[in-house]
Amino acid sequence: MWKIGNVELKNQVVLAPMAGVCNPAFRLIAKEFGAGLVCAEMVSDKAILHGNKRTKEMLFVDEREKPLSLQIVGGDRETLVGAAKVVDQCTNADIIDINMGCPVPKVVNNDSGAKWLLDPNKIYEMVSAVVEAVDKPVTVKMRIGWDEDHIYAIENAQAVERAGGSGIAVHGRTRVQMYKGKADWNIIRDVKQAVSIPVIGNGDVASPEDARKLLDLTGCDGVMIGRAALGNPWMLYRTVEYLTHGTLAPDPTASEKMRIAILHMDRLVSLRGESVAVREMRKHAAWYLKGLRNSNIIKDAVNEQETRDGMANLLLGFAEQVEKNEAEADAKAV
Ligand SMILES: Cc1cc2nc3c(=O)[nH]c(=O)nc-3n(C[C@H](O)[C@H](O)[C@H](O)COP(=O)(O)O)c2cc1C
């Protein structure tokens, strides 16, 4: 058990915030698969203050997802503080996270996301202002620096701590790297050693064993998992098991995978209605299918589905075929 501010976390595994992915449908699955903390996708401060229907949906937190961290992004002090107050007073989130890592031009050109990585003073000023305005614990998710010549991870993390931040998640890449190269876990370790608030390490954790390695190398309080959990919430469950008991749970069967994919879709349907949900499900289905032999043969069919039942039948039919082929191959081998 560890804590971010007053929020108790039952294990070290954290689902990373992922735009277009971490809505209540997937977050609840992540929670059911054991994640100690789930993070919501980023929401822009101005959108929160504008308060349209879609943004209000993005702020919805199901009681069963808690503890949950809700991420805001913005570059302007007044709107960031205003948005943080809305999250503080009007949502069920437990933690308010500030995005300081988003590398996309639209965000950094707005003086937000990874742009802050160049200026520890701005970080101090913005985080202080948010911390003063809210009751919930405030954390920051950052990259290690802007580019390899501007790696201010330690100064930036210390600015967060001085400003009253309750925790930091560090993705071990620079802004310029985007998702290329390898995450530098040594710099995450340096950050952990430089501050006394909790630090969550992030970047390139692709297996439960990687999670153990990152925690051992860095001494971090938690490990954040992003891409490896896409279509694969078992990654979260298997990591919790491995970190807690040292055992590696078996990989899911094709049918188990498709059953959870369909649960995911059904939850998306409840959130967004069938038409939008099934379209959104196409990318998730591709992720759930990853690693299953010959799954490329249904790729086009997945992208053509318009209905819940059509998608469900396609996925279940494929899983049946995979398992039949495996059984036949096993029988031949005997
Ligand atoms: C599809 C996608 C969406 C993302 N959206 C966000 C986001 O909204 N906020 C954020 O801080 N990071 C976001 N990230 C970055 C991840 O949280 C994480 O830092 C990154 O993927 C590295 O971790 P990984 O190697 O475990 O994937 C996103 C990543 C992906 C792949």
Ligand as a Chemical Component Dictionary entry (heavy atoms), coordinates in Angstrom:
data_LIG
# 
_chem_comp.id                   LIG 
_chem_comp.type                 NON-POLYMER 
_chem_comp.pdbx_formal_charge   0 
_chem_comp.three_letter_code    LIG 
# 
loop_
_chem_comp_atom.comp_id 
_chem_comp_atom.atom_id 
_chem_comp_atom.alt_atom_id 
_chem_comp_atom.type_symbol 
_chem_comp_atom.charge 
_chem_comp_atom.model_Cartn_x 
_chem_comp_atom.model_Cartn_y 
_chem_comp_atom.model_Cartn_z 
_chem_comp_atom.pdbx_ordinal 
LIG C1  C1  C 0 -2.735 6.382  -27.799 1  
LIG C2  C2  C 0 -1.961 7.151  -26.746 2  
LIG C3  C3  C 0 -2.524 8.252  -26.146 3  
LIG C4  C4  C 0 -1.831 8.955  -25.144 4  
LIG N1  N1  N 0 -2.442 10.001 -24.508 5  
LIG C5  C5  C 0 -1.835 10.590 -23.447 6  
LIG C6  C6  C 0 -2.524 11.558 -22.655 7  
LIG O1  O1  O 0 -3.697 11.882 -22.889 8  
LIG N2  N2  N 0 -1.834 12.116 -21.616 9  
LIG C7  C7  C 0 -0.539 11.761 -21.311 10 
LIG O2  O2  O 0 0.021  12.279 -20.349 11 
LIG N3  N3  N 0 0.109  10.817 -22.020 12 
LIG C8  C8  C 0 -0.511 10.217 -23.059 13 
LIG N4  N4  N 0 0.134  9.223  -23.734 14 
LIG C9  C9  C 0 1.463  8.782  -23.293 15 
LIG C10 C10 C 0 1.354  7.589  -22.332 16 
LIG O3  O3  O 0 0.656  7.959  -21.159 17 
LIG C11 C11 C 0 2.752  7.040  -21.933 18 
LIG O4  O4  O 0 3.473  8.058  -21.303 19 
LIG C12 C12 C 0 3.546  6.558  -23.155 20 
LIG O5  O5  O 0 2.739  5.777  -24.010 21 
LIG C13 C13 C 0 4.776  5.740  -22.710 22 
LIG O6  O6  O 0 4.388  4.612  -21.961 23 
LIG P1  P1  P 0 4.351  3.122  -22.631 24 
LIG O7  O7  O 0 5.708  2.851  -23.194 25 
LIG O8  O8  O 0 3.977  2.222  -21.496 26 
LIG O9  O9  O 0 3.316  3.177  -23.713 27 
LIG C14 C14 C 0 -0.529 8.539  -24.762 28 
LIG C15 C15 C 0 0.044  7.432  -25.394 29 
LIG C16 C16 C 0 -0.646 6.734  -26.367 30 
LIG C17 C17 C 0 0.003  5.523  -27.008 31 
# 
loop_
_chem_comp_bond.comp_id 
_chem_comp_bond.atom_id_1 
_chem_comp_bond.atom_id_2 
_chem_comp_bond.value_order 
_chem_comp_bond.pdbx_ordinal 
LIG C1  C2  SING 1  
LIG C2  C3  SING 2  
LIG C2  C16 DOUB 3  
LIG C3  C4  DOUB 4  
LIG C4  N1  SING 5  
LIG C4  C14 SING 6  
LIG N1  C5  DOUB 7  
LIG C5  C6  SING 8  
LIG C5  C8  SING 9  
LIG C6  O1  DOUB 10 
LIG C6  N2  SING 11 
LIG N2  C7  SING 12 
LIG C7  O2  DOUB 13 
LIG C7  N3  SING 14 
LIG N3  C8  DOUB 15 
LIG C8  N4  SING 16 
LIG N4  C9  SING 17 
LIG N4  C14 SING 18 
LIG C9  C10 SING 19 
LIG C10 O3  SING 20 
LIG C10 C11 SING 21 
LIG C11 O4  SING 22 
LIG C11 C12 SING 23 
LIG C12 O5  SING 24 
LIG C12 C13 SING 25 
LIG C13 O6  SING 26 
LIG O6  P1  SING 27 
LIG P1  O7  DOUB 28 
LIG P1  O8  SING 29 
LIG P1  O9  SING 30 
LIG C14 C15 DOUB 31 
LIG C15 C16 SING 32 
LIG C16 C17 SING 33 
# 
